[in-house]
């Protein structure tokens, strides 16, 4: 069993959250593209590989309604975390970890800038990390940027790949696979990555019926009335906020993008502030991660998936 599994999990969550902290000045503004209404399937690039020691087969389909995509879970892999950002999975001995996540593209961010952010995070958390040259592809209405990497984690060799997909008029999809142990990538991880990539399908993000929308026009918009989301720790609180924000939609079904704002406080309670962009409209939301009340959607917004429930005492591994 890989004893660093929990810290790897929290690292990957934190890097994904950090990707949403880009501002418009972080990276160049991307060139506008022609919008298409087709909903294609993401396919992996075929790569030469030796016969794996492990037979990889797909099982049930996991649909992430707030992300607008589904994918096939690998048989024998356990989805140990599923929420509105996506799913994290691992094989029985946790030597191969998979994440399939969706986040709105931060205003002004490019695939190259977001990939650089992930690479910096890996370099700060793991030892002897080496990256191949990123590979850019465009297939139909989907652009992508992929990078392979190797490194050392607590003296254990690791190898993996990260791909960021950019469907037009949809959220970004992040797919990563990390394999621990000598030749584990060649024996299992690579095929898991490519099989998962080939199973990803896109669909239109739609509003949830009976979305719990508040009638209080100040809810979340003022620090005197923050969204009491709970958390049980700074990192878990941030993950719960991302889970909540990823469920939000504009009144007309627009995708909501967000960046972190300057932290604030009220009545002795620290508050997290997030800046939302819905079309040309901008809003700020205040979150209280120290307390919890049943959650609602702020006035004037909707949601595509259920909101987070009451926090538990920790995520089982």
C-alpha positions in Angstrom: 0.0 0.0 0.0 1.3 3.4 -0.9 1.6 5.4 2.3 1.6 8.7 0.5 -1.8 8.1 -1.1 -3.6 10.6 1.1 -1.1 13.4 0.6 -1.1 12.7 -3.2 -4.9 13.1 -3.1 -4.8 16.4 -1.3 -1.9 17.7 -3.6 -3.9 16.9 -6.7 -7.0 18.5 -5.3 -5.0 21.6 -4.3 -3.4 22.0 -7.7 -6.8 21.6 -9.4 -8.2 24.4 -7.2 -5.1 26.5 -7.8 -5.8 26.3 -11.5 -9.0 28.3 -10.8 -7.0 31.2 -9.2 -5.7 32.5 -12.4 -6.7 36.1 -13.2 -7.0 37.7 -16.6 -3.4 39.0 -16.3 -1.8 35.6 -15.6 -1.6 34.4 -19.2 -2.4 35.8 -22.6 -6.0 35.9 -23.7 -6.8 32.9 -25.9 -7.8 33.5 -29.5 -11.6 33.2 -30.0 -12.7 30.0 -31.7 -15.7 29.1 -33.8 -18.5 27.6 -31.6 -19.9 24.2 -32.7 -23.1 22.5 -31.3 -21.8 19.0 -31.8 -21.0 16.9 -28.7 -18.0 14.7 -29.7 -16.2 11.9 -27.9 -12.7 12.4 -26.6 -10.2 9.8 -27.9 -6.7 9.0 -26.8 -3.8 9.0 -29.2 -2.7 5.4 -29.9 0.8 4.7 -28.6 3.1 1.7 -29.1 3.3 -0.4 -26.0 4.3 -3.8 -24.9 1.7 -6.3 -23.8 0.6 -5.3 -20.3 0.8 -7.7 -17.4 -2.6 -6.5 -16.2 -5.8 -6.8 -18.3 -7.6 -3.5 -18.2 -11.3 -3.6 -18.9 -14.0 -0.9 -18.5 -16.9 -1.2 -16.1 -19.8 1.1 -15.1 -20.2 4.6 -16.4 -19.7 7.6 -14.1 -21.5 10.7 -15.2 -20.5 14.1 -13.8 -23.6 16.3 -14.5 -22.0 19.6 -13.5 -19.0 18.8 -15.7 -20.9 17.8 -18.8 -19.0 14.5 -19.3 -19.1 10.8 -18.5 -16.4 8.1 -18.5 -16.0 4.4 -17.9 -14.6 3.2 -14.6 -11.9 0.6 -14.9 -13.0 -2.8 -13.5 -11.4 -3.4 -10.1 -10.8 0.4 -9.5 -12.5 2.1 -6.6 -13.9 5.5 -6.9 -13.0 6.8 -3.5 -14.2 10.4 -4.1 -16.9 11.6 -6.4 -18.4 15.1 -6.4 -19.3 18.0 -8.7 -15.7 18.4 -9.9 -15.3 14.8 -11.0 -14.0 11.5 -9.6 -10.8 10.1 -8.1 -10.1 6.4 -8.5 -7.4 3.9 -7.5 -6.6 0.2 -8.0 -6.8 -2.2 -5.0 -3.2 -1.7 -3.8 -3.3 2.1 -4.7 -0.3 1.8 -6.9 -2.2 3.4 -9.8 -4.3 6.6 -9.2 -6.7 8.2 -11.7 -8.5 11.5 -11.7 -11.1 12.8 -14.2 -12.1 16.3 -13.2 -13.9 19.3 -14.8 -13.3 22.9 -13.9 -14.4 26.1 -15.7 -11.6 27.8 -17.6 -10.5 30.8 -15.6 -10.8 34.1 -17.5 -7.8 34.7 -19.7 -6.1 31.3 -19.0 -4.7 29.2 -21.8 -4.0 25.5 -21.8 -0.3 26.2 -21.7 -0.6 28.4 -18.7 -2.7 25.9 -16.8 -0.3 23.1 -17.7 2.6 25.2 -16.4 0.7 25.6 -13.1 0.3 21.8 -12.7 4.0 21.3 -13.6 5.1 23.7 -11.0 2.9 22.0 -8.4 4.4 18.6 -9.2 8.0 20.0 -9.0 7.3 21.4 -5.5 5.7 18.2 -4.1 7.7 15.4 -5.7 11.4 14.6 -6.2 13.4 14.4 -9.4 10.3 15.2 -11.5 11.0 15.3 -15.3 8.5 16.3 -18.0 8.4 15.5 -21.6 7.5 18.2 -24.1 3.8 18.9 -24.0 1.8 17.6 -27.0 -1.0 19.7 -28.4 -3.8 18.2 -30.4 -7.1 19.3 -31.9 -9.8 16.7 -32.8 -13.1 18.0 -34.0 -14.3 20.6 -31.4 -11.8 19.6 -28.7 -8.3 21.0 -28.2 -6.0 19.3 -25.7 -2.5 19.5 -24.2 -0.9 16.5 -22.8 2.4 15.9 -20.9 4.1 12.7 -19.7 6.2 12.8 -16.5 8.4 10.7 -14.2 9.6 11.3 -10.7 10.2 10.0 -7.2 7.7 10.1 -4.3 9.1 9.0 -0.9 11.8 6.9 -2.7 9.2 5.2 -4.8 9.5 5.7 -8.6 6.4 7.1 -10.3 5.3 7.8 -13.9 2.2 9.2 -15.4 0.5 11.5 -17.8 -1.8 14.5 -17.6 -4.1 15.8 -20.3 -6.2 18.9 -20.3 -9.1 18.9 -22.7 -10.8 22.1 -23.9 -14.2 21.4 -25.4 -15.8 24.5 -26.9 -18.4 26.2 -24.8 -17.9 23.7 -21.9 -15.7 23.2 -18.9 -12.1 22.0 -19.1 -11.6 18.3 -18.4 -8.4 17.2 -16.6 -7.4 13.5 -16.9 -4.4 12.3 -15.0 -2.9 8.9 -14.1 0.0 8.3 -11.8 1.5 4.8 -11.4 3.9 3.9 -8.6 6.6 1.2 -8.7 9.1 0.0 -11.2 7.5 -0.6 -14.7 4.0 -0.1 -13.2 3.2 2.5 -15.8 4.1 0.2 -18.6 2.4 -2.8 -17.1 -0.9 -1.1 -16.1 -0.9 2.7 -15.9 -0.5 3.6 -19.5 -3.4 1.3 -20.6 -5.6 2.6 -17.8 -4.9 6.2 -18.9 -5.6 5.5 -22.6 -8.7 3.4 -21.9 -10.2 6.1 -19.6 -9.4 8.8 -22.1 -11.1 6.9 -24.9 -14.3 6.4 -22.8 -14.9 10.1 -22.1 -18.1 11.4 -23.7 -19.5 14.9 -23.5 -23.0 16.1 -23.0 -24.8 19.4 -22.5 -24.8 20.8 -19.0 -28.4 21.5 -18.0 -30.1 23.0 -14.9 -31.2 20.7 -12.1 -34.9 20.5 -11.4 -35.9 21.8 -8.0 -32.5 23.5 -7.5 -32.6 24.9 -3.9 -32.4 28.6 -4.7 -32.7 31.1 -1.9 -35.1 34.1 -2.0 -32.7 36.1 0.2 -30.9 38.5 -2.2 -28.0 39.0 0.2 -27.2 35.3 0.7 -23.6 34.7 -0.1 -23.2 38.2 -1.7 -22.4 40.0 1.6 -20.0 39.0 4.3 -22.7 39.5 6.9 -24.6 36.6 5.3 -21.9 34.1 4.1 -22.6 30.7 2.7 -21.9 28.4 5.7 -20.4 25.5 3.8 -18.3 23.9 6.6 -15.0 22.2 6.0 -13.1 20.6 8.8 -9.8 22.1 7.7 -8.5 24.6 5.2 -7.9 22.2 2.3 -11.2 20.3 2.8 -13.0 23.6 3.0 -11.5 24.7 -0.3 -12.5 21.4 -1.9 -16.1 21.8 -0.7 -16.2 25.3 -2.1 -15.0 24.1 -5.5 -17.6 21.3 -5.3 -20.3 24.0 -4.6 -19.1 26.4 -7.3 -18.9 23.7 -9.9 -22.6 23.0 -9.4 -23.6 26.6 -10.2 -25.1 27.9 -13.4 -26.3 31.3 -14.5 -30.0 32.1 -14.6 -30.0 31.1 -18.3 -27.8 28.1 -17.9 -24.5 29.9 -18.4 -21.3 28.2 -17.2 -20.0 30.0 -14.1 -16.2 30.5 -13.9 -14.5 31.7 -10.8 -11.2 32.9 -9.3 -10.1 33.2 -5.7 -10.4 36.7 -4.2 -8.9 38.4 -1.1 -9.8 36.7 2.1 -12.0 38.6 4.6 -13.6 38.2 8.0 -16.7 39.1 9.9 -17.6 38.8 13.6 -14.3 37.0 14.2 -14.9 34.3 11.6 -12.5 34.0 8.6 -14.2 34.1 5.2 -13.1 32.8 1.8 -14.0 35.1 -1.1 -14.5 33.9 -4.6 -15.1 36.1 -7.7 -17.6 34.7 -10.1 -18.1 35.5 -13.8 -21.3 34.6 -15.5 -21.2 35.9 -19.1 -20.4 39.6 -18.7 -21.7 39.7 -15.2 -19.3 39.6 -12.1 -20.3 38.7 -8.6 -18.4 38.0 -5.3 -19.4 35.2 -2.9 -18.4 34.8 0.7 -17.9 31.4 2.3 -17.7 30.4 6.0 -15.8 27.1 6.2 -16.1 27.0 10.1 -19.8 26.5 10.2 -22.5 24.6 8.2 -26.1 25.3 7.3 -28.1 23.6 4.7 -26.9 25.1 1.4 -28.9 27.0 -1.2 -28.0 28.6 -4.5 -27.5 32.4 -4.4 -30.3 34.6 -5.7 -30.3 34.9 -9.5 -28.3 31.7 -10.1 -29.2 28.0 -10.7 -27.4 24.7 -10.4 -26.6 21.6 -12.5 -26.1 19.1 -9.7 -26.9 18.7 -6.0 -25.0 20.9 -3.6 -22.6 19.4 -1.0 -24.2 17.9 2.1 -23.1 18.2 5.7 -19.3 17.6 6.0 -18.2 14.3 7.5 -15.2 13.6 9.6 -12.9 12.9 6.7 -12.8 11.2 3.3 -12.3 7.4 3.5 -9.2 6.1 1.6 
